[in-house]
């Protein structure tokens, strides 16, 4: 299982994600009870996100510029996790939407000032506060209700509505920061509400595997061009969409 977590974390970290929903799927397929699997996947999700952020120099800047995505997103994720929306039709529609978004991310035009775009353009713009709050609430709340995590949803929403405001590297760091805060919030909520805290034997090795895999994925992404990062992100989004549709069949 450690090798599986290492691989999941490495692949998702290259796109700025953490793979929490895939951790959860792997644990449940291995027969781990859902309550235990949920806490374990959240802990590994946080570890993977930390590994993406540990060498980043722009975390303070991102926290300052996009605080109103992060705070409402964390609160919405905590509230959404208590609702547990299990609608097959909604899940299938969301999966199809993720696949359509992946197509758009993969084939969409680069930002004007992105490396490889062929021309210079204006500096990236900070997203207005009200728009940030709306994005955070939508991504965090929907991620919490459906259990797929808000990071992928946030990346899709940013691409659809504000593709000119963030280059792919800053977007990846922002989604990792969003995932870290939401994972910590989710852990606090679950630990506080649990009468008896479930603990998976060997969880420390799984957390370490997620952290190391995330670090490898992050290092690998440093040498990728903007267009390659976009394609890695599109692949991660598409994989999640396919999994959601497959689970409904």
C-alpha positions as CSV (number, residue, x, y, z in Angstrom):
1,X,0.0,0.0,0.0
2,X,2.9,2.4,0.7
3,X,4.1,2.0,-3.0
4,X,0.5,2.8,-4.2
5,X,0.4,5.9,-2.0
6,X,3.8,7.0,-3.2
7,X,2.8,6.6,-6.9
8,X,-0.6,8.4,-6.4
9,X,1.0,11.3,-4.5
10,X,3.8,11.7,-7.1
11,X,1.4,11.8,-10.1
12,X,-1.0,14.2,-8.5
13,X,1.6,16.5,-7.0
14,X,3.1,17.2,-10.4
15,X,-0.1,19.0,-11.1
16,X,-0.4,20.7,-7.7
17,X,-3.0,18.2,-6.4
18,X,-2.6,15.7,-3.6
19,X,-4.7,12.6,-4.5
20,X,-6.9,12.4,-1.5
21,X,-9.9,10.8,-3.2
22,X,-7.5,8.2,-4.8
23,X,-6.0,7.5,-1.3
24,X,-9.6,7.0,0.0
25,X,-10.5,4.7,-3.0
26,X,-7.3,2.6,-2.5
27,X,-8.0,2.2,1.2
28,X,-11.7,1.3,0.8
29,X,-10.9,-1.3,-1.9
30,X,-8.4,-2.8,0.5
31,X,-11.3,-3.3,3.0
32,X,-10.4,-0.5,5.4
33,X,-13.6,0.9,7.2
34,X,-14.8,4.2,5.7
35,X,-14.3,6.2,8.9
36,X,-10.7,5.0,9.3
37,X,-10.0,5.4,5.6
38,X,-11.4,9.0,5.6
39,X,-9.1,10.1,8.4
40,X,-6.1,8.3,6.9
41,X,-6.6,9.8,3.4
42,X,-7.0,13.3,4.9
43,X,-3.7,12.9,6.8
44,X,-1.9,11.7,3.7
45,X,-3.6,14.4,1.6
46,X,-2.1,17.0,3.9
47,X,1.3,15.4,3.8
48,X,1.3,15.3,0.0
49,X,0.3,19.0,-0.2
50,X,3.0,20.0,2.3
51,X,5.6,18.3,0.1
52,X,4.4,20.4,-2.9
53,X,4.7,23.6,-0.9
54,X,7.8,23.0,1.1
55,X,10.2,24.4,-1.4
56,X,7.8,27.0,-2.8
57,X,8.8,30.6,-2.3
58,X,5.5,32.1,-3.2
59,X,3.3,30.6,-0.4
60,X,3.3,33.9,1.5
61,X,2.4,35.8,-1.6
62,X,-0.4,33.4,-2.5
63,X,-1.8,33.4,1.0
64,X,-1.9,37.2,0.9
65,X,-3.3,37.5,-2.6
66,X,-5.9,34.7,-2.4
67,X,-6.8,34.6,1.3
68,X,-10.5,34.9,0.4
69,X,-10.4,31.8,-1.7
70,X,-8.7,29.8,1.1
71,X,-10.7,30.8,4.2
72,X,-14.3,30.5,2.8
73,X,-13.2,27.3,1.0
74,X,-12.0,25.7,4.2
75,X,-15.3,26.6,6.0
76,X,-17.4,25.4,3.1
77,X,-15.5,22.1,2.9
78,X,-16.1,21.6,6.7
79,X,-19.8,22.2,6.3
80,X,-20.1,20.2,3.1
81,X,-18.4,17.2,4.6
82,X,-21.4,16.9,7.0
83,X,-23.9,16.6,4.2
84,X,-22.5,13.7,2.2
85,X,-24.3,14.0,-1.1
86,X,-24.6,10.6,-2.8
87,X,-26.6,11.1,-5.9
88,X,-25.6,8.8,-8.8
89,X,-26.9,11.3,-11.4
90,X,-25.1,14.2,-9.9
91,X,-21.9,12.2,-9.6
92,X,-22.1,11.2,-13.2
93,X,-22.8,14.7,-14.4
94,X,-19.9,16.0,-12.3
95,X,-17.6,13.4,-13.7
96,X,-18.6,14.4,-17.3
97,X,-18.1,18.0,-16.4
98,X,-14.6,17.2,-15.2
99,X,-13.8,15.4,-18.4
100,X,-15.0,18.4,-20.5
101,X,-12.9,20.7,-18.3
102,X,-9.9,18.5,-18.8
103,X,-10.4,18.8,-22.6
104,X,-10.5,22.6,-22.3
105,X,-7.4,22.7,-20.1
106,X,-5.5,20.4,-22.4
107,X,-6.3,22.2,-25.6
108,X,-7.0,25.7,-24.4
109,X,-4.6,28.6,-25.3
110,X,-1.7,29.5,-23.0
111,X,-1.7,32.8,-21.2
112,X,-0.2,35.6,-23.3
113,X,2.9,36.0,-21.1
114,X,3.4,32.2,-20.3
115,X,6.7,30.6,-21.4
116,X,6.2,29.2,-24.8
117,X,3.2,31.4,-25.7
118,X,5.4,33.3,-28.2
119,X,4.6,36.8,-27.0
120,X,4.8,39.0,-24.0
121,X,1.7,40.2,-22.1
122,X,0.6,41.9,-18.8
123,X,1.4,40.5,-15.4
124,X,-1.0,38.1,-13.8
125,X,-3.9,39.9,-12.1
126,X,-5.2,39.2,-8.6
127,X,-8.8,37.9,-8.7
128,X,-11.4,40.2,-7.0
129,X,-12.3,39.4,-3.4
130,X,-16.0,38.6,-4.1
131,X,-15.0,36.2,-6.9
132,X,-12.4,34.6,-4.7
133,X,-15.0,34.0,-2.0
134,X,-17.4,32.5,-4.5
135,X,-14.8,30.2,-5.9
136,X,-13.7,29.0,-2.5
137,X,-17.2,28.3,-1.3
138,X,-18.2,26.5,-4.5
139,X,-15.0,24.4,-4.7
140,X,-14.8,23.6,-1.0
141,X,-18.5,23.0,-0.5
142,X,-18.9,20.7,-3.5
143,X,-15.7,18.9,-2.7
144,X,-16.8,18.3,0.9
145,X,-20.3,17.0,-0.1
146,X,-19.1,14.7,-2.9
147,X,-15.8,13.6,-1.2
148,X,-13.7,14.3,-4.3
149,X,-11.7,17.1,-2.7
150,X,-11.9,20.8,-3.6
151,X,-8.4,21.1,-5.2
152,X,-9.4,19.7,-8.6
153,X,-12.6,21.7,-8.6
154,X,-10.8,24.9,-7.8
155,X,-8.3,24.3,-10.6
156,X,-11.1,23.8,-13.0
157,X,-13.1,26.9,-11.9
158,X,-10.0,29.0,-12.1
159,X,-9.3,27.8,-15.6
160,X,-12.8,28.3,-16.8
161,X,-13.4,31.8,-15.3
162,X,-9.9,33.3,-14.7
163,X,-7.5,31.6,-17.0
164,X,-5.7,34.9,-17.6
165,X,-5.1,35.7,-13.9
166,X,-2.8,32.8,-13.0
167,X,0.0,31.0,-14.7
168,X,0.0,27.2,-14.3
169,X,2.8,27.1,-11.7
170,X,1.1,29.6,-9.4
171,X,-2.2,27.9,-9.9
172,X,-0.7,24.6,-8.9
173,X,0.8,26.1,-5.7
174,X,-2.6,27.8,-4.9
175,X,-4.5,24.5,-5.3
176,X,-1.9,22.7,-3.1
177,X,-2.3,25.4,-0.4
178,X,-6.1,25.1,-0.7
179,X,-5.9,21.3,-0.4
180,X,-3.6,21.6,2.7
181,X,-5.9,24.0,4.6
182,X,-9.0,22.0,3.7
183,X,-7.4,18.7,4.7
184,X,-6.4,20.1,8.1
185,X,-9.9,21.5,8.6
186,X,-11.4,18.2,7.6
187,X,-9.2,16.3,10.1
188,X,-10.1,18.7,12.9
189,X,-13.8,18.2,12.2
190,X,-13.6,14.4,12.0
191,X,-11.4,14.1,15.1
192,X,-13.6,16.4,17.1
193,X,-16.8,14.6,16.1
194,X,-15.5,11.0,16.5
195,X,-16.5,9.3,19.8
196,X,-13.6,6.9,19.3
197,X,-10.7,8.0,17.0
198,X,-10.1,5.3,14.4
199,X,-6.5,4.7,13.6
200,X,-5.1,2.5,10.9
201,X,-2.0,0.5,11.8
202,X,1.0,1.7,9.8
203,X,-0.5,5.1,9.1
204,X,2.9,6.7,9.7
205,X,4.4,4.8,6.7
206,X,1.5,5.8,4.5
207,X,1.9,9.5,5.5
208,X,5.6,9.3,4.8
209,X,5.0,7.6,1.4
210,X,2.6,10.4,0.4
211,X,5.0,13.0,1.5
212,X,8.0,11.5,-0.4
213,X,5.9,10.8,-3.5
214,X,4.6,14.4,-3.5
215,X,8.2,15.7,-3.3
216,X,9.3,13.6,-6.2
217,X,6.3,14.8,-8.3
218,X,6.9,18.4,-7.4
219,X,10.6,18.1,-8.3
220,X,9.7,16.5,-11.6
221,X,7.3,19.3,-12.4
222,X,9.9,22.0,-12.0
223,X,11.5,21.1,-15.3
224,X,8.2,21.0,-17.2
225,X,7.2,23.8,-19.6
226,X,3.9,25.6,-19.1
227,X,2.1,23.6,-21.8
228,X,3.4,20.3,-20.2
229,X,2.1,21.4,-16.8
230,X,-1.2,22.1,-18.3
231,X,-1.4,18.7,-19.8
232,X,-0.4,17.0,-16.6
233,X,-3.2,18.9,-14.8
234,X,-5.7,18.0,-17.6
235,X,-4.7,14.3,-17.2
236,X,-5.3,14.4,-13.4
237,X,-8.7,16.1,-13.9
238,X,-9.7,13.6,-16.6
239,X,-8.7,10.7,-14.5
240,X,-10.9,11.8,-11.7
241,X,-13.8,12.4,-14.0
242,X,-13.4,8.9,-15.6
243,X,-13.3,7.3,-12.1
244,X,-16.5,9.1,-11.1
245,X,-18.4,7.9,-14.2
246,X,-17.0,4.4,-13.9
247,X,-18.1,4.1,-10.3
248,X,-21.7,4.8,-11.4
249,X,-21.7,1.9,-14.0
